[in-house]
Amino acid sequence: MKVRVLELAEGAAAARGTTVIIDVFRAFTLECYLFARGAKKIYPIGSAGFALACRQKDPQLVAFGERGGAKIEGFDYGNSPSELGEVNLDGKTCIHTTSAGTQGIVRAQHASEVVCASLVNAKATARYVAAQNPREVSLVAMGNAATSSAEEDLLCAEYIKALLEGREFDVRPQAEALATTAGAKFFDPARPEFPEADFPLCVDCDRFDFAICVRKESDGRLVNLKTPVMWTPEGRHSTPA
């Protein structure tokens, strides 16, 4: 298995093989919490305008999205996992557009398969990928607005890479240390679009035991689906939800 780490929008476009699109602060952290709250599926969308059009066409969709970290006008929620509170999404279909994570999905045109990851489901993602036994794996750290490196996404990529290669990697202390570096924005009163309560939710490493797999529906539309990952004595395998 050849595993390489790529970055940003150009990294997603260059990705080949099984491709893991990584966004820790906060796109795919949020999606993990959405699935944990009962969401049935999530449509990742690149354009905010198209996302709004989808929302207007189908008011039953629950819309999540941000630009510059802030909630998009007309959407139900922003991109904040702590904003969910006790929201019940049982059986709901969501749409999601962000400055980095969802951009990576739509740009990964040459990937044989796309999955989405953050620190909260990193180990489950690695187990899912390993179960597919691909020849090539691309780990894409989407960074800040898909244009500049983000420490948290690179950390997640290196952690998944280590897991795939069977190496020890103590990720938790490094994740918690992000509070004084890349995660400092969550503690900055001048950045209310990044609430402090989001930080611990984003660095709760390996909280969830499922991968997020990107599939195509019959009409060609991309959809993110929760895929539980399980261990058996015979090896690793995954079972789609």
C-alpha positions as CSV (number, residue, x, y, z in Angstrom):
1,M,0.0,0.0,0.0
2,K,1.5,3.3,-1.1
3,V,0.3,6.2,1.2
4,R,1.0,9.8,0.5
5,V,-0.1,13.0,2.1
6,L,-1.3,15.9,-0.1
7,E,-2.7,19.3,0.8
8,L,-5.3,21.9,-0.2
9,A,-7.5,22.2,-3.3
10,E,-4.7,21.2,-5.6
11,G,-4.0,18.1,-3.5
12,A,-7.6,17.0,-3.8
13,A,-7.4,17.4,-7.5
14,A,-4.2,15.4,-7.7
15,A,-5.4,12.6,-5.4
16,R,-5.5,9.1,-6.8
17,G,-6.6,5.7,-5.4
18,T,-8.6,5.6,-2.2
19,T,-8.7,9.2,-1.1
20,V,-9.3,10.6,2.4
21,I,-10.4,14.2,2.5
22,I,-9.5,15.6,5.9
23,D,-11.0,18.7,7.6
24,V,-10.7,18.7,11.4
25,F,-11.8,22.4,12.1
26,R,-14.6,21.7,11.4
27,A,-16.4,20.2,8.4
28,F,-16.0,16.5,8.9
29,T,-16.0,16.7,12.7
30,L,-19.5,18.3,12.3
31,E,-20.6,15.6,9.9
32,C,-19.6,12.9,12.4
33,Y,-21.8,14.6,15.0
34,L,-24.6,14.9,12.5
35,F,-24.6,11.2,11.8
36,A,-24.4,10.6,15.6
37,R,-27.5,12.7,15.9
38,G,-29.4,10.4,13.5
39,A,-28.8,12.1,10.1
40,K,-29.6,9.6,7.3
41,K,-27.3,11.2,4.7
42,I,-25.5,14.4,3.8
43,Y,-25.1,16.0,0.4
44,P,-21.7,17.8,0.2
45,I,-22.0,20.9,-2.0
46,G,-19.2,23.1,-3.3
47,S,-21.3,26.2,-4.2
48,A,-23.1,28.2,-1.4
49,G,-25.5,29.4,-4.1
50,F,-26.4,26.0,-5.3
51,A,-26.8,24.8,-1.7
52,L,-29.2,27.6,-1.1
53,A,-31.1,26.7,-4.2
54,C,-31.4,23.1,-3.0
55,R,-32.7,24.3,0.4
56,Q,-35.3,26.5,-1.3
57,K,-36.4,23.6,-3.6
58,D,-36.7,21.2,-0.7
59,P,-37.5,22.8,2.6
60,Q,-37.2,19.4,4.3
61,L,-33.4,19.5,3.9
62,V,-31.5,20.7,6.9
63,A,-28.8,23.1,5.7
64,F,-25.4,23.5,7.3
65,G,-22.7,25.8,5.9
66,E,-20.1,28.4,6.4
67,R,-18.0,30.9,4.6
68,G,-15.1,32.5,6.5
69,G,-16.2,30.3,9.4
70,A,-19.5,32.1,9.7
71,K,-23.0,30.7,9.1
72,I,-24.3,31.3,5.6
73,E,-27.4,33.5,5.6
74,G,-30.5,31.5,4.9
75,F,-29.1,28.2,6.3
76,D,-30.4,26.4,9.4
77,Y,-27.0,26.1,11.0
78,G,-23.4,27.0,10.5
79,N,-20.4,24.6,10.7
80,S,-20.3,24.3,14.5
81,P,-20.7,21.0,16.2
82,S,-21.5,22.7,19.6
83,E,-24.4,24.6,17.9
84,L,-26.3,21.3,17.6
85,G,-27.1,21.1,21.3
86,E,-29.8,18.4,21.6
87,V,-31.0,18.7,18.0
88,N,-32.6,15.5,16.8
89,L,-31.8,14.6,13.2
90,D,-33.3,11.1,13.1
91,G,-33.9,10.2,9.5
92,K,-33.1,13.7,8.2
93,T,-31.2,14.5,5.0
94,C,-28.7,17.4,5.3
95,I,-26.8,19.5,2.9
96,H,-23.4,20.9,3.8
97,T,-21.1,23.4,2.2
98,T,-17.8,24.7,3.6
99,S,-14.7,26.6,2.6
100,A,-12.4,23.6,2.7
101,G,-13.8,20.1,3.4
102,T,-16.7,19.9,0.9
103,Q,-14.5,21.6,-1.7
104,G,-12.1,18.7,-1.4
105,I,-14.8,16.2,-2.1
106,V,-16.0,17.9,-5.3
107,R,-12.4,18.3,-6.5
108,A,-11.3,14.7,-6.0
109,Q,-12.4,13.7,-9.5
110,H,-9.6,11.1,-10.1
111,A,-10.0,9.2,-6.9
112,S,-11.2,5.6,-7.0
113,E,-13.1,6.1,-3.7
114,V,-13.5,9.1,-1.4
115,V,-13.9,9.0,2.4
116,C,-14.0,11.9,4.8
117,A,-12.2,12.2,8.1
118,S,-11.3,14.2,11.1
119,L,-9.7,13.4,14.4
120,V,-13.0,12.2,15.9
121,N,-13.2,9.3,13.4
122,A,-9.6,8.9,12.3
123,K,-9.0,5.3,13.5
124,A,-12.3,4.1,12.1
125,T,-11.4,5.7,8.8
126,A,-8.0,4.0,8.8
127,R,-9.6,0.7,9.5
128,Y,-12.1,1.2,6.7
129,V,-9.3,2.0,4.2
130,A,-7.2,-0.9,5.4
131,A,-10.2,-3.2,4.8
132,Q,-10.3,-2.2,1.2
133,N,-6.6,-3.1,0.8
134,P,-6.0,-0.4,-1.9
135,R,-2.7,-0.2,-3.8
136,E,-2.7,3.6,-3.4
137,V,-4.0,5.9,-0.7
138,S,-4.1,9.7,-0.9
139,L,-4.6,11.6,2.4
140,V,-5.6,15.2,1.6
141,A,-5.2,17.8,4.4
142,M,-7.6,20.5,3.2
143,G,-6.2,23.3,5.3
144,N,-7.6,26.8,5.8
145,A,-10.1,27.6,3.0
146,A,-8.3,24.9,1.0
147,T,-5.6,27.5,0.3
148,S,-3.1,27.3,3.2
149,S,-1.8,24.6,5.5
150,A,-3.6,23.7,8.7
151,E,-1.7,22.0,11.5
152,E,-4.7,20.1,12.6
153,D,-5.4,18.5,9.2
154,L,-1.8,17.5,8.7
155,L,-1.8,16.0,12.2
156,C,-4.8,13.9,11.3
157,A,-3.2,12.9,8.0
158,E,0.0,11.8,9.7
159,Y,-2.0,9.8,12.3
160,I,-4.0,8.0,9.7
161,K,-0.9,7.3,7.7
162,A,0.8,5.8,10.8
163,L,-2.2,3.6,11.5
164,L,-2.2,2.3,7.9
165,E,1.5,1.6,8.2
166,G,1.2,-0.1,11.5
167,R,3.2,2.5,13.4
168,E,2.6,3.8,16.9
169,F,1.4,7.4,17.0
170,D,0.3,9.1,20.2
171,V,-2.1,11.6,18.7
172,R,-4.1,12.8,21.7
173,P,-1.4,15.0,23.4
174,Q,-0.7,16.6,20.0
175,A,-4.4,17.2,19.4
176,E,-4.9,18.8,22.8
177,A,-1.8,21.0,22.2
178,L,-3.6,22.6,19.2
179,A,-5.4,24.8,21.7
180,T,-2.4,27.2,21.7
181,T,-1.6,27.0,18.0
182,A,-4.1,26.3,15.2
183,G,-7.0,26.0,17.7
184,A,-6.3,29.3,19.4
185,K,-9.1,30.9,17.3
186,F,-11.6,29.0,19.4
187,F,-10.5,31.0,22.5
188,D,-10.4,34.4,20.8
189,P,-13.3,36.6,21.8
190,A,-12.9,38.4,18.5
191,R,-13.7,35.3,16.6
192,P,-17.3,34.4,17.7
193,E,-17.8,32.3,14.6
194,F,-15.4,29.7,16.3
195,P,-17.1,29.1,19.6
196,E,-14.8,27.7,22.4
197,A,-17.1,24.8,22.9
198,D,-16.2,23.5,19.5
199,F,-12.6,22.8,20.3
200,P,-13.0,19.8,22.7
201,L,-15.5,18.3,20.3
202,C,-13.0,18.6,17.4
203,V,-10.1,17.0,19.3
204,D,-12.0,14.1,21.0
205,C,-9.8,11.6,19.1
206,D,-11.5,8.4,17.8
207,R,-14.8,9.2,19.5
208,F,-16.8,7.6,16.6
209,D,-16.5,4.1,15.2
210,F,-17.7,4.8,11.7
211,A,-16.2,6.1,8.4
212,I,-17.9,8.7,6.2
213,C,-18.0,7.3,2.6
214,V,-18.8,9.4,-0.4
215,R,-21.1,7.7,-3.0
216,K,-22.9,8.6,-6.1
217,E,-26.7,8.4,-6.3
218,S,-28.4,7.2,-9.5
219,D,-28.6,10.8,-10.8
220,G,-24.9,11.3,-10.2
221,R,-25.3,13.4,-7.1
222,L,-22.6,12.9,-4.4
223,V,-23.8,11.8,-1.0
224,N,-22.0,11.2,2.3
225,L,-23.0,8.1,4.1
226,K,-22.2,6.7,7.6
227,T,-20.4,3.4,7.3
228,P,-19.8,1.6,10.7
229,V,-16.5,-0.1,11.0
230,M,-16.1,-3.4,12.9
231,W,-13.3,-5.7,14.0
232,T,-13.5,-9.5,13.6
233,P,-11.0,-12.2,14.6
234,E,-10.4,-12.8,10.9
235,G,-9.5,-9.3,10.1
236,R,-10.9,-5.9,9.3
237,H,-14.1,-5.3,7.5
238,S,-16.8,-2.6,7.2
239,T,-20.5,-2.9,6.9
240,P,-22.5,0.0,5.2
241,A,-25.2,1.5,7.3
